[in-house]
Amino acid sequence: MRIAVLGDIHGNLLAFEAALDHVARQHVDRLVILGDVVIGSPDSASCWQLARGLNCAIIRGNHERYAAHFGTTAADPDWATEQFAPLHWAAHELGVAARAELELLPLHLRLPEAPRVALRACFAAQRPRLHSCAHPGGRSYGDVS
């Protein structure tokens, strides 16, 4: 099984499209997006729309969490500061519905259709209590329990 894994797109639509063009030429069996589709470059909404339309597994990265939680009680108060201007832009650009979708993304991926493939995909952060493979109760693509 050939798997393409993309991540750290950070709202860079041109780079995302170029990476997808490359993936299309590789004849992969599965595409996985490993978090951070949004926030960084100015095209977060377009990148999210494109990613959603690919009908592939998308793992929630820390930037999806930032966008989903911005302006809520779950947000870090520092996110309201000027330092987080790219987050402010992306949250506004994405809108309420897309931000709710980001919140629902799973934290890891399992491939039940390929039981012999030793793969566990997740977005790992330095602070496991916030976001990691070990997050208790995290949603997963492909859980068959």
PyMOL commands that place a pseudoatom at each C-alpha (Angstrom):
pseudoatom trace, name=CA, resn=MET, resi=1, chain=A, elem=C, hetatm=0, pos=[0.000, 0.000, 0.000]
pseudoatom trace, name=CA, resn=ARG, resi=2, chain=A, elem=C, hetatm=0, pos=[1.351, 3.420, -1.013]
pseudoatom trace, name=CA, resn=ILE, resi=3, chain=A, elem=C, hetatm=0, pos=[0.403, 6.241, 1.345]
pseudoatom trace, name=CA, resn=ALA, resi=4, chain=A, elem=C, hetatm=0, pos=[1.089, 9.934, 0.811]
pseudoatom trace, name=CA, resn=VAL, resi=5, chain=A, elem=C, hetatm=0, pos=[1.218, 12.024, 3.976]
pseudoatom trace, name=CA, resn=LEU, resi=6, chain=A, elem=C, hetatm=0, pos=[1.010, 15.811, 3.794]
pseudoatom trace, name=CA, resn=GLY, resi=7, chain=A, elem=C, hetatm=0, pos=[1.134, 18.233, 6.689]
pseudoatom trace, name=CA, resn=ASP, resi=8, chain=A, elem=C, hetatm=0, pos=[2.074, 21.715, 7.811]
pseudoatom trace, name=CA, resn=ILE, resi=9, chain=A, elem=C, hetatm=0, pos=[0.202, 23.372, 4.953]
pseudoatom trace, name=CA, resn=HIS, resi=10, chain=A, elem=C, hetatm=0, pos=[-0.476, 26.447, 7.096]
pseudoatom trace, name=CA, resn=GLY, resi=11, chain=A, elem=C, hetatm=0, pos=[-2.824, 28.176, 4.665]
pseudoatom trace, name=CA, resn=ASN, resi=12, chain=A, elem=C, hetatm=0, pos=[-0.330, 28.156, 1.773]
pseudoatom trace, name=CA, resn=LEU, resi=13, chain=A, elem=C, hetatm=0, pos=[-2.648, 27.321, -1.115]
pseudoatom trace, name=CA, resn=LEU, resi=14, chain=A, elem=C, hetatm=0, pos=[-0.036, 27.449, -3.894]
pseudoatom trace, name=CA, resn=ALA, resi=15, chain=A, elem=C, hetatm=0, pos=[2.282, 25.053, -2.068]
pseudoatom trace, name=CA, resn=PHE, resi=16, chain=A, elem=C, hetatm=0, pos=[-0.647, 22.771, -1.167]
pseudoatom trace, name=CA, resn=GLU, resi=17, chain=A, elem=C, hetatm=0, pos=[-1.768, 22.592, -4.804]
pseudoatom trace, name=CA, resn=ALA, resi=18, chain=A, elem=C, hetatm=0, pos=[1.807, 21.870, -5.931]
pseudoatom trace, name=CA, resn=ALA, resi=19, chain=A, elem=C, hetatm=0, pos=[2.133, 19.085, -3.360]
pseudoatom trace, name=CA, resn=LEU, resi=20, chain=A, elem=C, hetatm=0, pos=[-1.185, 17.578, -4.482]
pseudoatom trace, name=CA, resn=ASP, resi=21, chain=A, elem=C, hetatm=0, pos=[-0.043, 17.680, -8.118]
pseudoatom trace, name=CA, resn=HIS, resi=22, chain=A, elem=C, hetatm=0, pos=[3.068, 15.765, -7.102]
pseudoatom trace, name=CA, resn=VAL, resi=23, chain=A, elem=C, hetatm=0, pos=[1.027, 13.234, -5.107]
pseudoatom trace, name=CA, resn=ALA, resi=24, chain=A, elem=C, hetatm=0, pos=[-1.266, 12.678, -8.106]
pseudoatom trace, name=CA, resn=ARG, resi=25, chain=A, elem=C, hetatm=0, pos=[1.740, 11.545, -10.151]
pseudoatom trace, name=CA, resn=GLN, resi=26, chain=A, elem=C, hetatm=0, pos=[2.834, 9.049, -7.467]
pseudoatom trace, name=CA, resn=HIS, resi=27, chain=A, elem=C, hetatm=0, pos=[-0.171, 6.711, -7.864]
pseudoatom trace, name=CA, resn=VAL, resi=28, chain=A, elem=C, hetatm=0, pos=[-0.802, 6.412, -4.137]
pseudoatom trace, name=CA, resn=ASP, resi=29, chain=A, elem=C, hetatm=0, pos=[-3.512, 4.257, -2.609]
pseudoatom trace, name=CA, resn=ARG, resi=30, chain=A, elem=C, hetatm=0, pos=[-4.321, 6.679, 0.176]
pseudoatom trace, name=CA, resn=LEU, resi=31, chain=A, elem=C, hetatm=0, pos=[-3.743, 10.310, 1.077]
pseudoatom trace, name=CA, resn=VAL, resi=32, chain=A, elem=C, hetatm=0, pos=[-3.512, 11.449, 4.691]
pseudoatom trace, name=CA, resn=ILE, resi=33, chain=A, elem=C, hetatm=0, pos=[-3.284, 15.051, 5.831]
pseudoatom trace, name=CA, resn=LEU, resi=34, chain=A, elem=C, hetatm=0, pos=[-1.443, 15.218, 9.119]
pseudoatom trace, name=CA, resn=GLY, resi=35, chain=A, elem=C, hetatm=0, pos=[-2.618, 18.499, 10.602]
pseudoatom trace, name=CA, resn=ASP, resi=36, chain=A, elem=C, hetatm=0, pos=[-1.955, 22.210, 10.370]
pseudoatom trace, name=CA, resn=VAL, resi=37, chain=A, elem=C, hetatm=0, pos=[-3.913, 22.873, 7.199]
pseudoatom trace, name=CA, resn=VAL, resi=38, chain=A, elem=C, hetatm=0, pos=[-4.762, 26.357, 8.483]
pseudoatom trace, name=CA, resn=ILE, resi=39, chain=A, elem=C, hetatm=0, pos=[-3.100, 29.479, 9.919]
pseudoatom trace, name=CA, resn=GLY, resi=40, chain=A, elem=C, hetatm=0, pos=[0.140, 30.950, 8.669]
pseudoatom trace, name=CA, resn=SER, resi=41, chain=A, elem=C, hetatm=0, pos=[-0.380, 32.080, 5.085]
pseudoatom trace, name=CA, resn=PRO, resi=42, chain=A, elem=C, hetatm=0, pos=[-3.518, 33.989, 4.079]
pseudoatom trace, name=CA, resn=ASP, resi=43, chain=A, elem=C, hetatm=0, pos=[-5.453, 31.173, 2.379]
pseudoatom trace, name=CA, resn=SER, resi=44, chain=A, elem=C, hetatm=0, pos=[-6.638, 29.102, 5.341]
pseudoatom trace, name=CA, resn=ALA, resi=45, chain=A, elem=C, hetatm=0, pos=[-10.258, 28.916, 4.156]
pseudoatom trace, name=CA, resn=SER, resi=46, chain=A, elem=C, hetatm=0, pos=[-9.276, 27.878, 0.627]
pseudoatom trace, name=CA, resn=CYS, resi=47, chain=A, elem=C, hetatm=0, pos=[-6.854, 25.269, 1.953]
pseudoatom trace, name=CA, resn=TRP, resi=48, chain=A, elem=C, hetatm=0, pos=[-9.514, 23.887, 4.288]
pseudoatom trace, name=CA, resn=GLN, resi=49, chain=A, elem=C, hetatm=0, pos=[-12.080, 23.719, 1.471]
pseudoatom trace, name=CA, resn=LEU, resi=50, chain=A, elem=C, hetatm=0, pos=[-9.587, 21.950, -0.788]
pseudoatom trace, name=CA, resn=ALA, resi=51, chain=A, elem=C, hetatm=0, pos=[-8.566, 19.487, 1.945]
pseudoatom trace, name=CA, resn=ARG, resi=52, chain=A, elem=C, hetatm=0, pos=[-12.206, 18.684, 2.773]
pseudoatom trace, name=CA, resn=GLY, resi=53, chain=A, elem=C, hetatm=0, pos=[-12.945, 18.050, -0.895]
pseudoatom trace, name=CA, resn=LEU, resi=54, chain=A, elem=C, hetatm=0, pos=[-10.192, 15.443, -1.195]
pseudoatom trace, name=CA, resn=ASN, resi=55, chain=A, elem=C, hetatm=0, pos=[-12.212, 12.868, 0.750]
pseudoatom trace, name=CA, resn=CYS, resi=56, chain=A, elem=C, hetatm=0, pos=[-9.149, 11.770, 2.678]
pseudoatom trace, name=CA, resn=ALA, resi=57, chain=A, elem=C, hetatm=0, pos=[-8.312, 11.390, 6.342]
pseudoatom trace, name=CA, resn=ILE, resi=58, chain=A, elem=C, hetatm=0, pos=[-7.392, 14.686, 7.985]
pseudoatom trace, name=CA, resn=ILE, resi=59, chain=A, elem=C, hetatm=0, pos=[-5.832, 14.633, 11.428]
pseudoatom trace, name=CA, resn=ARG, resi=60, chain=A, elem=C, hetatm=0, pos=[-6.346, 17.645, 13.696]
pseudoatom trace, name=CA, resn=GLY, resi=61, chain=A, elem=C, hetatm=0, pos=[-3.156, 19.596, 14.294]
pseudoatom trace, name=CA, resn=ASN, resi=62, chain=A, elem=C, hetatm=0, pos=[-2.563, 22.248, 16.896]
pseudoatom trace, name=CA, resn=HIS, resi=63, chain=A, elem=C, hetatm=0, pos=[-3.453, 25.015, 14.421]
pseudoatom trace, name=CA, resn=GLU, resi=64, chain=A, elem=C, hetatm=0, pos=[-6.858, 23.462, 13.776]
pseudoatom trace, name=CA, resn=ARG, resi=65, chain=A, elem=C, hetatm=0, pos=[-7.349, 23.477, 17.539]
pseudoatom trace, name=CA, resn=TYR, resi=66, chain=A, elem=C, hetatm=0, pos=[-6.322, 27.148, 17.729]
pseudoatom trace, name=CA, resn=ALA, resi=67, chain=A, elem=C, hetatm=0, pos=[-8.822, 28.088, 15.015]
pseudoatom trace, name=CA, resn=ALA, resi=68, chain=A, elem=C, hetatm=0, pos=[-11.613, 25.994, 16.530]
pseudoatom trace, name=CA, resn=HIS, resi=69, chain=A, elem=C, hetatm=0, pos=[-11.118, 27.360, 20.035]
pseudoatom trace, name=CA, resn=PHE, resi=70, chain=A, elem=C, hetatm=0, pos=[-10.344, 31.004, 19.205]
pseudoatom trace, name=CA, resn=GLY, resi=71, chain=A, elem=C, hetatm=0, pos=[-12.838, 33.302, 20.914]
pseudoatom trace, name=CA, resn=THR, resi=72, chain=A, elem=C, hetatm=0, pos=[-14.175, 30.557, 23.193]
pseudoatom trace, name=CA, resn=THR, resi=73, chain=A, elem=C, hetatm=0, pos=[-13.528, 29.754, 26.836]
pseudoatom trace, name=CA, resn=ALA, resi=74, chain=A, elem=C, hetatm=0, pos=[-11.175, 26.980, 25.663]
pseudoatom trace, name=CA, resn=ALA, resi=75, chain=A, elem=C, hetatm=0, pos=[-8.841, 29.543, 24.062]
pseudoatom trace, name=CA, resn=ASP, resi=76, chain=A, elem=C, hetatm=0, pos=[-5.614, 30.614, 25.685]
pseudoatom trace, name=CA, resn=PRO, resi=77, chain=A, elem=C, hetatm=0, pos=[-5.942, 34.314, 26.654]
pseudoatom trace, name=CA, resn=ASP, resi=78, chain=A, elem=C, hetatm=0, pos=[-2.646, 35.022, 24.859]
pseudoatom trace, name=CA, resn=TRP, resi=79, chain=A, elem=C, hetatm=0, pos=[-4.369, 34.212, 21.554]
pseudoatom trace, name=CA, resn=ALA, resi=80, chain=A, elem=C, hetatm=0, pos=[-6.153, 37.584, 21.759]
pseudoatom trace, name=CA, resn=THR, resi=81, chain=A, elem=C, hetatm=0, pos=[-2.819, 39.426, 21.533]
pseudoatom trace, name=CA, resn=GLU, resi=82, chain=A, elem=C, hetatm=0, pos=[-1.282, 40.927, 18.400]
pseudoatom trace, name=CA, resn=GLN, resi=83, chain=A, elem=C, hetatm=0, pos=[1.281, 38.126, 18.329]
pseudoatom trace, name=CA, resn=PHE, resi=84, chain=A, elem=C, hetatm=0, pos=[-1.533, 35.842, 17.180]
pseudoatom trace, name=CA, resn=ALA, resi=85, chain=A, elem=C, hetatm=0, pos=[-2.742, 38.073, 14.304]
pseudoatom trace, name=CA, resn=PRO, resi=86, chain=A, elem=C, hetatm=0, pos=[-2.505, 35.185, 11.793]
pseudoatom trace, name=CA, resn=LEU, resi=87, chain=A, elem=C, hetatm=0, pos=[-4.907, 33.218, 14.000]
pseudoatom trace, name=CA, resn=HIS, resi=88, chain=A, elem=C, hetatm=0, pos=[-7.325, 36.189, 14.118]
pseudoatom trace, name=CA, resn=TRP, resi=89, chain=A, elem=C, hetatm=0, pos=[-7.238, 36.438, 10.314]
pseudoatom trace, name=CA, resn=ALA, resi=90, chain=A, elem=C, hetatm=0, pos=[-7.735, 32.701, 9.778]
pseudoatom trace, name=CA, resn=ALA, resi=91, chain=A, elem=C, hetatm=0, pos=[-10.566, 32.410, 12.316]
pseudoatom trace, name=CA, resn=HIS, resi=92, chain=A, elem=C, hetatm=0, pos=[-12.410, 35.276, 10.626]
pseudoatom trace, name=CA, resn=GLU, resi=93, chain=A, elem=C, hetatm=0, pos=[-11.754, 33.875, 7.146]
pseudoatom trace, name=CA, resn=LEU, resi=94, chain=A, elem=C, hetatm=0, pos=[-12.849, 30.339, 8.091]
pseudoatom trace, name=CA, resn=GLY, resi=95, chain=A, elem=C, hetatm=0, pos=[-16.094, 31.307, 9.785]
pseudoatom trace, name=CA, resn=VAL, resi=96, chain=A, elem=C, hetatm=0, pos=[-18.090, 29.505, 12.440]
pseudoatom trace, name=CA, resn=ALA, resi=97, chain=A, elem=C, hetatm=0, pos=[-19.089, 26.416, 10.430]
pseudoatom trace, name=CA, resn=ALA, resi=98, chain=A, elem=C, hetatm=0, pos=[-15.577, 25.562, 9.222]
pseudoatom trace, name=CA, resn=ARG, resi=99, chain=A, elem=C, hetatm=0, pos=[-14.164, 26.141, 12.693]
pseudoatom trace, name=CA, resn=ALA, resi=100, chain=A, elem=C, hetatm=0, pos=[-16.719, 23.682, 14.089]
pseudoatom trace, name=CA, resn=GLU, resi=101, chain=A, elem=C, hetatm=0, pos=[-15.586, 21.130, 11.487]
pseudoatom trace, name=CA, resn=LEU, resi=102, chain=A, elem=C, hetatm=0, pos=[-11.973, 21.619, 12.558]
pseudoatom trace, name=CA, resn=GLU, resi=103, chain=A, elem=C, hetatm=0, pos=[-12.919, 20.907, 16.164]
pseudoatom trace, name=CA, resn=LEU, resi=104, chain=A, elem=C, hetatm=0, pos=[-14.354, 17.525, 15.142]
pseudoatom trace, name=CA, resn=LEU, resi=105, chain=A, elem=C, hetatm=0, pos=[-11.258, 16.279, 13.329]
pseudoatom trace, name=CA, resn=PRO, resi=106, chain=A, elem=C, hetatm=0, pos=[-9.767, 13.129, 14.841]
pseudoatom trace, name=CA, resn=LEU, resi=107, chain=A, elem=C, hetatm=0, pos=[-6.457, 13.068, 16.657]
pseudoatom trace, name=CA, resn=HIS, resi=108, chain=A, elem=C, hetatm=0, pos=[-5.077, 9.947, 14.999]
pseudoatom trace, name=CA, resn=LEU, resi=109, chain=A, elem=C, hetatm=0, pos=[-5.575, 7.458, 12.167]
pseudoatom trace, name=CA, resn=ARG, resi=110, chain=A, elem=C, hetatm=0, pos=[-5.685, 3.698, 11.961]
pseudoatom trace, name=CA, resn=LEU, resi=111, chain=A, elem=C, hetatm=0, pos=[-5.962, 1.791, 8.707]
pseudoatom trace, name=CA, resn=PRO, resi=112, chain=A, elem=C, hetatm=0, pos=[-8.318, -1.159, 9.179]
pseudoatom trace, name=CA, resn=GLU, resi=113, chain=A, elem=C, hetatm=0, pos=[-8.203, -1.908, 5.436]
pseudoatom trace, name=CA, resn=ALA, resi=114, chain=A, elem=C, hetatm=0, pos=[-4.458, -2.531, 5.741]
pseudoatom trace, name=CA, resn=PRO, resi=115, chain=A, elem=C, hetatm=0, pos=[-4.023, -4.553, 8.958]
pseudoatom trace, name=CA, resn=ARG, resi=116, chain=A, elem=C, hetatm=0, pos=[-0.471, -5.563, 8.075]
pseudoatom trace, name=CA, resn=VAL, resi=117, chain=A, elem=C, hetatm=0, pos=[0.660, -1.965, 7.639]
pseudoatom trace, name=CA, resn=ALA, resi=118, chain=A, elem=C, hetatm=0, pos=[2.425, -0.819, 10.788]
pseudoatom trace, name=CA, resn=LEU, resi=119, chain=A, elem=C, hetatm=0, pos=[1.318, 2.800, 10.755]
pseudoatom trace, name=CA, resn=ARG, resi=120, chain=A, elem=C, hetatm=0, pos=[-0.112, 5.079, 13.344]
pseudoatom trace, name=CA, resn=ALA, resi=121, chain=A, elem=C, hetatm=0, pos=[-0.502, 8.640, 12.185]
pseudoatom trace, name=CA, resn=CYS, resi=122, chain=A, elem=C, hetatm=0, pos=[-1.048, 11.472, 14.592]
pseudoatom trace, name=CA, resn=PHE, resi=123, chain=A, elem=C, hetatm=0, pos=[-0.072, 15.053, 15.101]
pseudoatom trace, name=CA, resn=ALA, resi=124, chain=A, elem=C, hetatm=0, pos=[2.264, 15.171, 18.066]
pseudoatom trace, name=CA, resn=ALA, resi=125, chain=A, elem=C, hetatm=0, pos=[2.876, 18.240, 20.168]
pseudoatom trace, name=CA, resn=GLN, resi=126, chain=A, elem=C, hetatm=0, pos=[5.404, 18.869, 22.899]
pseudoatom trace, name=CA, resn=ARG, resi=127, chain=A, elem=C, hetatm=0, pos=[2.620, 19.243, 25.457]
pseudoatom trace, name=CA, resn=PRO, resi=128, chain=A, elem=C, hetatm=0, pos=[0.716, 15.931, 25.380]
pseudoatom trace, name=CA, resn=ARG, resi=129, chain=A, elem=C, hetatm=0, pos=[-2.093, 17.208, 27.587]
pseudoatom trace, name=CA, resn=LEU, resi=130, chain=A, elem=C, hetatm=0, pos=[-3.052, 19.566, 24.769]
pseudoatom trace, name=CA, resn=HIS, resi=131, chain=A, elem=C, hetatm=0, pos=[-2.647, 17.502, 21.660]
pseudoatom trace, name=CA, resn=SER, resi=132, chain=A, elem=C, hetatm=0, pos=[-1.006, 14.196, 20.924]
pseudoatom trace, name=CA, resn=CYS, resi=133, chain=A, elem=C, hetatm=0, pos=[-1.416, 10.545, 20.059]
pseudoatom trace, name=CA, resn=ALA, resi=134, chain=A, elem=C, hetatm=0, pos=[-1.806, 9.779, 23.741]
pseudoatom trace, name=CA, resn=HIS, resi=135, chain=A, elem=C, hetatm=0, pos=[-4.737, 12.159, 24.257]
pseudoatom trace, name=CA, resn=PRO, resi=136, chain=A, elem=C, hetatm=0, pos=[-7.353, 10.200, 26.204]
pseudoatom trace, name=CA, resn=GLY, resi=137, chain=A, elem=C, hetatm=0, pos=[-10.665, 9.833, 24.454]
pseudoatom trace, name=CA, resn=GLY, resi=138, chain=A, elem=C, hetatm=0, pos=[-9.404, 11.305, 21.199]
pseudoatom trace, name=CA, resn=ARG, resi=139, chain=A, elem=C, hetatm=0, pos=[-11.425, 10.604, 18.060]
pseudoatom trace, name=CA, resn=SER, resi=140, chain=A, elem=C, hetatm=0, pos=[-9.836, 8.445, 15.403]
pseudoatom trace, name=CA, resn=TYR, resi=141, chain=A, elem=C, hetatm=0, pos=[-10.396, 7.648, 11.752]
pseudoatom trace, name=CA, resn=GLY, resi=142, chain=A, elem=C, hetatm=0, pos=[-10.723, 3.935, 11.279]
pseudoatom trace, name=CA, resn=ASP, resi=143, chain=A, elem=C, hetatm=0, pos=[-11.421, 2.852, 14.834]
pseudoatom trace, name=CA, resn=VAL, resi=144, chain=A, elem=C, hetatm=0, pos=[-13.203, -0.468, 14.558]
pseudoatom trace, name=CA, resn=SER, resi=145, chain=A, elem=C, hetatm=0, pos=[-13.978, -1.094, 18.201]
for i in range(1, 145): cmd.bond("trace and resi %d" % i, "trace and resi %d" % (i + 1))
show_as sticks, trace
zoom trace
